[in-house]
Amino acid sequence: MSNSYEAVIIGGGPAGLTAGIYLMRAGIKTILLEKQLVGGAALNTEHIDNYPGFPDGISGSELMGRMAEQARRLGLVIKEFSRAEGIGHAGGLFETGVDKESYLSVGIIAAMGTEPLKLGIPGEDALVGRGVSYCATCDGIFFRNLHVAVVGGGDTALSEALTLANIAGKVYVIHRRDQLRAQQILQGRAARHDKIELMLSKVPLRINGGTEVESIALRDTKTGEESELKVSGIFFYVGLRPETGFLGNLVDRDEAGFIVTDEDLGTKTRGLFAAGDVRRKSLRQISTAVGDGALAAVNLEKYVLEKG
């Protein structure tokens, strides 16, 4: 049947695309299912400096575009806007449900990546899409020459703040601690940028606005003093969570919900592998996702050949 494959890859970021490249080169009939646009979270990174082979750096969209082009050239079937809703496992086969369709396969690579966490303060949910966002690359264009806030102090927060600084009139970086957690190179760039202002030791209390964001209320963690910062947009980067719920009991998870794998990236269910940011690991970078994708693909290939 047309929806039968030897391998299904769930997720089209660097891990999923690398796995697809390896599987196609091995002659394994494979389909990749991506819930949005192929490329994953890396699409939102304006400039990547630490991926080998690009001495001048490269944008996330260009890098992922190249990976997708390579995978398609090798024959990988890629279905965008196809969110996996559940997986069944019986008779040695997996069945992945997507909307009204299903895909049978001998093996699966779960490479769904992560989703941004919400802070959960008043006004956040009500004003999503009306000033509250979780993706500067997606929504930054709507805030040209306006004042915006970025909440968070890690690599993603500062990378997105630098992206916004090329569009917005002013970017405030709000972080609850008195020191940022991002890499020093990103901290240096942010500190030198004349449009970026760091607001450390500040905790967001609520978002104010009727039909759109008007301001954000803050509390100083050292003095307890409350203040109001007038902004038109607020971008949250306060953490990530893995998308693993649809896998049910087919995998074990750690306390944060990340998939537990063995050294071959296998899970507790034979034939089901995990790669990239969705699995338990100490470093989540494009380069580590690529390595995961290659290893998972090679071991899935062995499993498929073993099953005959």
Buried (B, 14 or more C-beta within 10 A) or exposed (E): EEBEBBBBBBBBBBBBBBBBBBBBEBEBBBBBBBBEEBBBBBBBBBEBEEBEEEEEEBBBBEBBBEBBEBBBEBEBBBBBEBBBEEBBBEEEBBBBBBEEEBBBBBBBBBBBBBEBBBBEBEBBEEBEEEBBBBBBBEBBEBBEEBBBBBBBBBBBBBBBBBBBBEBBEBBBBBBBEEEBEBBEEBBEBBEEBEBBBBBBBBBBBEBBBEEEBBBBBBBBBEEEEEEEBEBBBBBBBBBBEBBBEBBEEBBEBEEEBBBEBEEEBBBEBEBBBBBBBBBBBEEBBBEBBBBBBBBBBBBBBEBBEEEE
